[in-house]
Amino acid sequence: ESVSYDLEYGSATLEAHTDAFNQGDRVLLIDDLLATGGTAKASCELVEKLGGIVQACAFVVELDFLQGREKLRGYDVHSLLHF
């Protein structure tokens, strides 16, 4: 399965095996950086498309001025550092 999304400078696609998650698997999405939120949102969509449930999203750094958290409304979002 795949999910495509737009970036500020183009587009990208995320892919995962169709059997990556079982129906109802609970997933913690972890990434180093939350910037505009596009990649994180697409990752959540891919997990859900494959039957998983996103329990939360965790980031090491969040660039608050880019407001990426807005794209993740409805998800439990945690960041260690805010800039």
PDB file as gemmi writes it, atoms N, CA and C in Angstrom:
CRYST1    1.000    1.000    1.000  90.00  90.00  90.00 P 1                      
ATOM      1  N   GLU A   1       0.843  -1.178   0.000  1.00  0.00           N  
ATOM      2  CA  GLU A   1       0.000   0.000   0.000  1.00  0.00           C  
ATOM      3  C   GLU A   1       0.887   1.240   0.000  1.00  0.00           C  
ATOM      4  N   SER A   2       0.314   2.344  -0.431  1.00  0.00           N  
ATOM      5  CA  SER A   2       1.074   3.588  -0.447  1.00  0.00           C  
ATOM      6  C   SER A   2       0.161   4.777  -0.189  1.00  0.00           C  
ATOM      7  N   VAL A   3       0.785   5.858   0.248  1.00  0.00           N  
ATOM      8  CA  VAL A   3       0.111   7.140   0.449  1.00  0.00           C  
ATOM      9  C   VAL A   3       1.038   8.208  -0.116  1.00  0.00           C  
ATOM     10  N   SER A   4       0.515   9.034  -1.006  1.00  0.00           N  
ATOM     11  CA  SER A   4       1.274  10.150  -1.566  1.00  0.00           C  
ATOM     12  C   SER A   4       0.818  11.440  -0.903  1.00  0.00           C  
ATOM     13  N   TYR A   5       1.744  12.388  -0.799  1.00  0.00           N  
ATOM     14  CA  TYR A   5       1.423  13.662  -0.165  1.00  0.00           C  
ATOM     15  C   TYR A   5       2.313  14.738  -0.749  1.00  0.00           C  
ATOM     16  N   ASP A   6       1.891  15.983  -0.576  1.00  0.00           N  
ATOM     17  CA  ASP A   6       2.627  17.118  -1.112  1.00  0.00           C  
ATOM     18  C   ASP A   6       3.615  17.664  -0.092  1.00  0.00           C  
ATOM     19  N   LEU A   7       4.758  18.067  -0.599  1.00  0.00           N  
ATOM     20  CA  LEU A   7       5.779  18.757   0.183  1.00  0.00           C  
ATOM     21  C   LEU A   7       5.821  20.207  -0.285  1.00  0.00           C  
ATOM     22  N   GLU A   8       6.561  21.025   0.430  1.00  0.00           N  
ATOM     23  CA  GLU A   8       6.696  22.426   0.025  1.00  0.00           C  
ATOM     24  C   GLU A   8       7.370  22.533  -1.341  1.00  0.00           C  
ATOM     25  N   TYR A   9       8.191  21.566  -1.675  1.00  0.00           N  
ATOM     26  CA  TYR A   9       9.000  21.626  -2.884  1.00  0.00           C  
ATOM     27  C   TYR A   9       8.696  20.493  -3.868  1.00  0.00           C  
ATOM     28  N   GLY A  10       7.605  19.765  -3.690  1.00  0.00           N  
ATOM     29  CA  GLY A  10       7.265  18.668  -4.596  1.00  0.00           C  
ATOM     30  C   GLY A  10       6.296  17.712  -3.945  1.00  0.00           C  
ATOM     31  N   SER A  11       6.472  16.432  -4.188  1.00  0.00           N  
ATOM     32  CA  SER A  11       5.606  15.432  -3.576  1.00  0.00           C  
ATOM     33  C   SER A  11       6.443  14.212  -3.196  1.00  0.00           C  
ATOM     34  N   ALA A  12       5.857  13.346  -2.385  1.00  0.00           N  
ATOM     35  CA  ALA A  12       6.542  12.141  -1.934  1.00  0.00           C  
ATOM     36  C   ALA A  12       5.513  11.039  -1.738  1.00  0.00           C  
ATOM     37  N   THR A  13       5.989   9.824  -1.630  1.00  0.00           N  
ATOM     38  CA  THR A  13       5.128   8.672  -1.408  1.00  0.00           C  
ATOM     39  C   THR A  13       5.731   7.799  -0.322  1.00  0.00           C  
ATOM     40  N   LEU A  14       4.900   7.370   0.611  1.00  0.00           N  
ATOM     41  CA  LEU A  14       5.293   6.409   1.636  1.00  0.00           C  
ATOM     42  C   LEU A  14       4.684   5.069   1.270  1.00  0.00           C  
ATOM     43  N   GLU A  15       5.421   3.988   1.507  1.00  0.00           N  
ATOM     44  CA  GLU A  15       4.939   2.657   1.189  1.00  0.00           C  
ATOM     45  C   GLU A  15       5.172   1.717   2.360  1.00  0.00           C  
ATOM     46  N   ALA A  16       4.290   0.710   2.468  1.00  0.00           N  
ATOM     47  CA  ALA A  16       4.443  -0.339   3.474  1.00  0.00           C  
ATOM     48  C   ALA A  16       3.841  -1.621   2.916  1.00  0.00           C  
ATOM     49  N   HIS A  17       4.355  -2.741   3.368  1.00  0.00           N  
ATOM     50  CA  HIS A  17       3.790  -4.025   2.967  1.00  0.00           C  
ATOM     51  C   HIS A  17       2.338  -4.114   3.432  1.00  0.00           C  
ATOM     52  N   THR A  18       1.505  -4.768   2.656  1.00  0.00           N  
ATOM     53  CA  THR A  18       0.085  -4.881   3.011  1.00  0.00           C  
ATOM     54  C   THR A  18      -0.123  -5.660   4.303  1.00  0.00           C  
ATOM     55  N   ASP A  19       0.857  -6.457   4.706  1.00  0.00           N  
ATOM     56  CA  ASP A  19       0.729  -7.218   5.944  1.00  0.00           C  
ATOM     57  C   ASP A  19       1.563  -6.615   7.089  1.00  0.00           C  
ATOM     58  N   ALA A  20       1.918  -5.332   6.966  1.00  0.00           N  
ATOM     59  CA  ALA A  20       2.737  -4.676   7.988  1.00  0.00           C  
ATOM     60  C   ALA A  20       2.023  -4.581   9.339  1.00  0.00           C  
ATOM     61  N   PHE A  21       0.710  -4.455   9.301  1.00  0.00           N  
ATOM     62  CA  PHE A  21      -0.085  -4.346  10.527  1.00  0.00           C  
ATOM     63  C   PHE A  21      -1.265  -5.294  10.436  1.00  0.00           C  
ATOM     64  N   ASN A  22      -1.644  -5.842  11.574  1.00  0.00           N  
ATOM     65  CA  ASN A  22      -2.879  -6.601  11.659  1.00  0.00           C  
ATOM     66  C   ASN A  22      -4.010  -5.638  11.981  1.00  0.00           C  
ATOM     67  N   GLN A  23      -5.208  -6.005  11.627  1.00  0.00           N  
ATOM     68  CA  GLN A  23      -6.372  -5.183  11.936  1.00  0.00           C  
ATOM     69  C   GLN A  23      -6.401  -4.900  13.432  1.00  0.00           C  
ATOM     70  N   GLY A  24      -6.451  -3.622  13.783  1.00  0.00           N  
ATOM     71  CA  GLY A  24      -6.542  -3.229  15.185  1.00  0.00           C  
ATOM     72  C   GLY A  24      -5.222  -3.077  15.915  1.00  0.00           C  
ATOM     73  N   ASP A  25      -4.099  -3.348  15.246  1.00  0.00           N  
ATOM     74  CA  ASP A  25      -2.802  -3.138  15.901  1.00  0.00           C  
ATOM     75  C   ASP A  25      -2.672  -1.686  16.348  1.00  0.00           C  
ATOM     76  N   ARG A  26      -2.188  -1.489  17.563  1.00  0.00           N  
ATOM     77  CA  ARG A  26      -1.971  -0.142  18.074  1.00  0.00           C  
ATOM     78  C   ARG A  26      -0.541   0.273  17.762  1.00  0.00           C  
ATOM     79  N   VAL A  27      -0.387   1.475  17.182  1.00  0.00           N  
ATOM     80  CA  VAL A  27       0.902   1.925  16.670  1.00  0.00           C  
ATOM     81  C   VAL A  27       1.296   3.252  17.309  1.00  0.00           C  
ATOM     82  N   LEU A  28       2.552   3.346  17.728  1.00  0.00           N  
ATOM     83  CA  LEU A  28       3.145   4.608  18.164  1.00  0.00           C  
ATOM     84  C   LEU A  28       4.053   5.070  17.036  1.00  0.00           C  
ATOM     85  N   LEU A  29       3.718   6.178  16.426  1.00  0.00           N  
ATOM     86  CA  LEU A  29       4.516   6.753  15.346  1.00  0.00           C  
ATOM     87  C   LEU A  29       5.601   7.628  15.963  1.00  0.00           C  
ATOM     88  N   ILE A  30       6.863   7.330  15.676  1.00  0.00           N  
ATOM     89  CA  ILE A  30       7.986   8.080  16.235  1.00  0.00           C  
ATOM     90  C   ILE A  30       8.826   8.628  15.100  1.00  0.00           C  
ATOM     91  N   ASP A  31       9.177   9.910  15.174  1.00  0.00           N  
ATOM     92  CA  ASP A  31      10.022  10.544  14.166  1.00  0.00           C  
ATOM     93  C   ASP A  31      10.910  11.562  14.871  1.00  0.00           C  
ATOM     94  N   ASP A  32      12.001  11.938  14.219  1.00  0.00           N  
ATOM     95  CA  ASP A  32      12.921  12.883  14.840  1.00  0.00           C  
ATOM     96  C   ASP A  32      12.411  14.311  14.803  1.00  0.00           C  
ATOM     97  N   LEU A  33      11.666  14.682  13.753  1.00  0.00           N  
ATOM     98  CA  LEU A  33      11.298  16.086  13.574  1.00  0.00           C  
ATOM     99  C   LEU A  33       9.861  16.241  13.096  1.00  0.00           C  
ATOM    100  N   LEU A  34       9.123  17.120  13.747  1.00  0.00           N  
ATOM    101  CA  LEU A  34       7.811  17.549  13.267  1.00  0.00           C  
ATOM    102  C   LEU A  34       7.980  18.963  12.743  1.00  0.00           C  
ATOM    103  N   ALA A  35       7.886  19.117  11.435  1.00  0.00           N  
ATOM    104  CA  ALA A  35       8.010  20.432  10.808  1.00  0.00           C  
ATOM    105  C   ALA A  35       6.630  20.850  10.301  1.00  0.00           C  
ATOM    106  N   THR A  36       6.341  20.627   9.041  1.00  0.00           N  
ATOM    107  CA  THR A  36       5.044  21.031   8.484  1.00  0.00           C  
ATOM    108  C   THR A  36       3.950  20.005   8.746  1.00  0.00           C  
ATOM    109  N   GLY A  37       4.331  18.794   9.131  1.00  0.00           N  
ATOM    110  CA  GLY A  37       3.352  17.759   9.469  1.00  0.00           C  
ATOM    111  C   GLY A  37       2.943  16.858   8.318  1.00  0.00           C  
ATOM    112  N   GLY A  38       3.388  17.140   7.114  1.00  0.00           N  
ATOM    113  CA  GLY A  38       2.966  16.360   5.958  1.00  0.00           C  
ATOM    114  C   GLY A  38       3.367  14.896   6.019  1.00  0.00           C  
ATOM    115  N   THR A  39       4.605  14.644   6.358  1.00  0.00           N  
ATOM    116  CA  THR A  39       5.081  13.260   6.428  1.00  0.00           C  
ATOM    117  C   THR A  39       4.401  12.510   7.565  1.00  0.00           C  
ATOM    118  N   ALA A  40       4.254  13.149   8.701  1.00  0.00           N  
ATOM    119  CA  ALA A  40       3.610  12.505   9.838  1.00  0.00           C  
ATOM    120  C   ALA A  40       2.146  12.190   9.530  1.00  0.00           C  
ATOM    121  N   LYS A  41       1.445  13.118   8.922  1.00  0.00           N  
ATOM    122  CA  LYS A  41       0.039  12.896   8.568  1.00  0.00           C  
ATOM    123  C   LYS A  41      -0.077  11.745   7.573  1.00  0.00           C  
ATOM    124  N   ALA A  42       0.779  11.717   6.564  1.00  0.00           N  
ATOM    125  CA  ALA A  42       0.761  10.633   5.583  1.00  0.00           C  
ATOM    126  C   ALA A  42       1.083   9.296   6.257  1.00  0.00           C  
ATOM    127  N   SER A  43       1.997   9.301   7.209  1.00  0.00           N  
ATOM    128  CA  SER A  43       2.338   8.074   7.935  1.00  0.00           C  
ATOM    129  C   SER A  43       1.136   7.557   8.717  1.00  0.00           C  
ATOM    130  N   CYS A  44       0.427   8.448   9.360  1.00  0.00           N  
ATOM    131  CA  CYS A  44      -0.788   8.062  10.092  1.00  0.00           C  
ATOM    132  C   CYS A  44      -1.829   7.479   9.134  1.00  0.00           C  
ATOM    133  N   GLU A  45      -2.004   8.117   7.997  1.00  0.00           N  
ATOM    134  CA  GLU A  45      -2.965   7.634   7.002  1.00  0.00           C  
ATOM    135  C   GLU A  45      -2.577   6.241   6.505  1.00  0.00           C  
ATOM    136  N   LEU A  46      -1.288   6.004   6.307  1.00  0.00           N  
ATOM    137  CA  LEU A  46      -0.829   4.700   5.830  1.00  0.00           C  
ATOM    138  C   LEU A  46      -1.084   3.622   6.879  1.00  0.00           C  
ATOM    139  N   VAL A  47      -0.773   3.912   8.129  1.00  0.00           N  
ATOM    140  CA  VAL A  47      -1.029   2.961   9.215  1.00  0.00           C  
ATOM    141  C   VAL A  47      -2.513   2.611   9.241  1.00  0.00           C  
ATOM    142  N   GLU A  48      -3.366   3.621   9.167  1.00  0.00           N  
ATOM    143  CA  GLU A  48      -4.811   3.394   9.232  1.00  0.00           C  
ATOM    144  C   GLU A  48      -5.333   2.668   7.993  1.00  0.00           C  
ATOM    145  N   LYS A  49      -4.762   2.957   6.846  1.00  0.00           N  
ATOM    146  CA  LYS A  49      -5.149   2.280   5.602  1.00  0.00           C  
ATOM    147  C   LYS A  49      -4.878   0.783   5.697  1.00  0.00           C  
ATOM    148  N   LEU A  50      -3.845   0.413   6.451  1.00  0.00           N  
ATOM    149  CA  LEU A  50      -3.471  -0.982   6.617  1.00  0.00           C  
ATOM    150  C   LEU A  50      -4.140  -1.636   7.824  1.00  0.00           C  
ATOM    151  N   GLY A  51      -5.049  -0.925   8.480  1.00  0.00           N  
ATOM    152  CA  GLY A  51      -5.803  -1.505   9.589  1.00  0.00           C  
ATOM    153  C   GLY A  51      -5.283  -1.200  10.967  1.00  0.00           C  
ATOM    154  N   GLY A  52      -4.174  -0.475  11.068  1.00  0.00           N  
ATOM    155  CA  GLY A  52      -3.633  -0.126  12.371  1.00  0.00           C  
ATOM    156  C   GLY A  52      -4.348   1.067  12.990  1.00  0.00           C  
ATOM    157  N   ILE A  53      -4.121   1.266  14.262  1.00  0.00           N  
ATOM    158  CA  ILE A  53      -4.702   2.386  15.006  1.00  0.00           C  
ATOM    159  C   ILE A  53      -3.543   3.207  15.565  1.00  0.00           C  
ATOM    160  N   VAL A  54      -3.445   4.471  15.197  1.00  0.00           N  
ATOM    161  CA  VAL A  54      -2.378   5.336  15.692  1.00  0.00           C  
ATOM    162  C   VAL A  54      -2.731   5.778  17.109  1.00  0.00           C  
ATOM    163  N   GLN A  55      -1.982   5.270  18.088  1.00  0.00           N  
ATOM    164  CA  GLN A  55      -2.216   5.625  19.494  1.00  0.00           C  
ATOM    165  C   GLN A  55      -1.672   7.004  19.809  1.00  0.00           C  
ATOM    166  N   ALA A  56      -0.509   7.331  19.235  1.00  0.00           N  
ATOM    167  CA  ALA A  56       0.110   8.627  19.488  1.00  0.00           C  
ATOM    168  C   ALA A  56       1.223   8.846  18.477  1.00  0.00           C  
ATOM    169  N   CYS A  57       1.647  10.099  18.377  1.00  0.00           N  
ATOM    170  CA  CYS A  57       2.780  10.491  17.539  1.00  0.00           C  
ATOM    171  C   CYS A  57       3.789  11.172  18.456  1.00  0.00           C  
ATOM    172  N   ALA A  58       5.048  10.746  18.377  1.00  0.00           N  
ATOM    173  CA  ALA A  58       6.090  11.297  19.242  1.00  0.00           C  
ATOM    174  C   ALA A  58       7.256  11.797  18.386  1.00  0.00           C  
ATOM    175  N   PHE A  59       7.769  12.957  18.758  1.00  0.00           N  
ATOM    176  CA  PHE A  59       8.854  13.597  18.012  1.00  0.00           C  
ATOM    177  C   PHE A  59       9.925  14.066  18.980  1.00  0.00           C  
ATOM    178  N   VAL A  60      11.161  14.068  18.530  1.00  0.00           N  
ATOM    179  CA  VAL A  60      12.242  14.602  19.342  1.00  0.00           C  
ATOM    180  C   VAL A  60      12.160  16.124  19.322  1.00  0.00           C  
ATOM    181  N   VAL A  61      12.023  16.713  18.116  1.00  0.00           N  
ATOM    182  CA  VAL A  61      11.991  18.163  17.948  1.00  0.00           C  
ATOM    183  C   VAL A  61      10.728  18.563  17.193  1.00  0.00           C  
ATOM    184  N   GLU A  62      10.094  19.637  17.628  1.00  0.00           N  
ATOM    185  CA  GLU A  62       8.963  20.222  16.914  1.00  0.00           C  
ATOM    186  C   GLU A  62       9.275  21.679  16.601  1.00  0.00           C  
ATOM    187  N   LEU A  63       9.163  22.045  15.348  1.00  0.00           N  
ATOM    188  CA  LEU A  63       9.337  23.441  14.928  1.00  0.00           C  
ATOM    189  C   LEU A  63       7.972  24.110  14.989  1.00  0.00           C  
ATOM    190  N   ASP A  64       7.666  24.713  16.137  1.00  0.00           N  
ATOM    191  CA  ASP A  64       6.328  25.246  16.408  1.00  0.00           C  
ATOM    192  C   ASP A  64       5.862  26.261  15.366  1.00  0.00           C  
ATOM    193  N   PHE A  65       6.770  27.081  14.851  1.00  0.00           N  
ATOM    194  CA  PHE A  65       6.374  28.146  13.938  1.00  0.00           C  
ATOM    195  C   PHE A  65       5.855  27.616  12.593  1.00  0.00           C  
ATOM    196  N   LEU A  66       6.098  26.328  12.283  1.00  0.00           N  
ATOM    197  CA  LEU A  66       5.582  25.742  11.045  1.00  0.00           C  
ATOM    198  C   LEU A  66       4.198  25.119  11.215  1.00  0.00           C  
ATOM    199  N   GLN A  67       3.735  25.030  12.449  1.00  0.00           N  
ATOM    200  CA  GLN A  67       2.378  24.584  12.792  1.00  0.00           C  
ATOM    201  C   GLN A  67       2.019  23.206  12.240  1.00  0.00           C  
ATOM    202  N   GLY A  68       2.989  22.304  12.224  1.00  0.00           N  
ATOM    203  CA  GLY A  68       2.738  20.952  11.755  1.00  0.00           C  
ATOM    204  C   GLY A  68       1.750  20.180  12.603  1.00  0.00           C  
ATOM    205  N   ARG A  69       1.664  20.543  13.872  1.00  0.00           N  
ATOM    206  CA  ARG A  69       0.724  19.898  14.793  1.00  0.00           C  
ATOM    207  C   ARG A  69      -0.718  20.056  14.313  1.00  0.00           C  
ATOM    208  N   GLU A  70      -0.988  21.142  13.607  1.00  0.00           N  
ATOM    209  CA  GLU A  70      -2.344  21.380  13.090  1.00  0.00           C  
ATOM    210  C   GLU A  70      -2.796  20.268  12.143  1.00  0.00           C  
ATOM    211  N   LYS A  71      -1.879  19.705  11.363  1.00  0.00           N  
ATOM    212  CA  LYS A  71      -2.227  18.619  10.441  1.00  0.00           C  
ATOM    213  C   LYS A  71      -2.501  17.319  11.179  1.00  0.00           C  
ATOM    214  N   LEU A  72      -2.107  17.270  12.441  1.00  0.00           N  
ATOM    215  CA  LEU A  72      -2.265  16.048  13.226  1.00  0.00           C  
ATOM    216  C   LEU A  72      -3.400  16.159  14.242  1.00  0.00           C  
ATOM    217  N   ARG A  73      -4.322  17.064  14.002  1.00  0.00           N  
ATOM    218  CA  ARG A  73      -5.487  17.183  14.899  1.00  0.00           C  
ATOM    219  C   ARG A  73      -6.193  15.840  14.982  1.00  0.00           C  
ATOM    220  N   GLY A  74      -6.578  15.485  16.182  1.00  0.00           N  
ATOM    221  CA  GLY A  74      -7.240  14.207  16.408  1.00  0.00           C  
ATOM    222  C   GLY A  74      -6.278  13.115  16.862  1.00  0.00           C  
ATOM    223  N   TYR A  75      -4.982  13.395  16.778  1.00  0.00           N  
ATOM    224  CA  TYR A  75      -3.966  12.452  17.247  1.00  0.00           C  
ATOM    225  C   TYR A  75      -3.329  13.004  18.515  1.00  0.00           C  
ATOM    226  N   ASP A  76      -2.870  12.108  19.366  1.00  0.00           N  
ATOM    227  CA  ASP A  76      -2.154  12.475  20.579  1.00  0.00           C  
ATOM    228  C   ASP A  76      -0.703  12.744  20.173  1.00  0.00           C  
ATOM    229  N   VAL A  77      -0.245  14.002  20.249  1.00  0.00           N  
ATOM    230  CA  VAL A  77       1.075  14.401  19.757  1.00  0.00           C  
ATOM    231  C   VAL A  77       1.965  14.832  20.926  1.00  0.00           C  
ATOM    232  N   HIS A  78       3.195  14.291  20.941  1.00  0.00           N  
ATOM    233  CA  HIS A  78       4.164  14.607  21.995  1.00  0.00           C  
ATOM    234  C   HIS A  78       5.503  14.999  21.338  1.00  0.00           C  
ATOM    235  N   SER A  79       6.134  16.032  21.863  1.00  0.00           N  
ATOM    236  CA  SER A  79       7.454  16.448  21.391  1.00  0.00           C  
ATOM    237  C   SER A  79       8.344  16.746  22.590  1.00  0.00           C  
ATOM    238  N   LEU A  80       9.605  16.346  22.500  1.00  0.00           N  
ATOM    239  CA  LEU A  80      10.545  16.598  23.601  1.00  0.00           C  
ATOM    240  C   LEU A  80      11.028  18.037  23.622  1.00  0.00           C  
ATOM    241  N   LEU A  81      11.365  18.591  22.449  1.00  0.00           N  
ATOM    242  CA  LEU A  81      11.896  19.943  22.340  1.00  0.00           C  
ATOM    243  C   LEU A  81      11.052  20.768  21.381  1.00  0.00           C  
ATOM    244  N   HIS A  82      10.840  22.009  21.729  1.00  0.00           N  
ATOM    245  CA  HIS A  82      10.070  22.935  20.872  1.00  0.00           C  
ATOM    246  C   HIS A  82      10.951  24.116  20.481  1.00  0.00           C  
ATOM    247  N   PHE A  83      10.960  24.413  19.199  1.00  0.00           N  
ATOM    248  CA  PHE A  83      11.693  25.582  18.708  1.00  0.00           C  
ATOM    249  C   PHE A  83      10.763  26.433  17.863  1.00  0.00           C  
TER     250      PHE A  83                                                      
END                                                                             
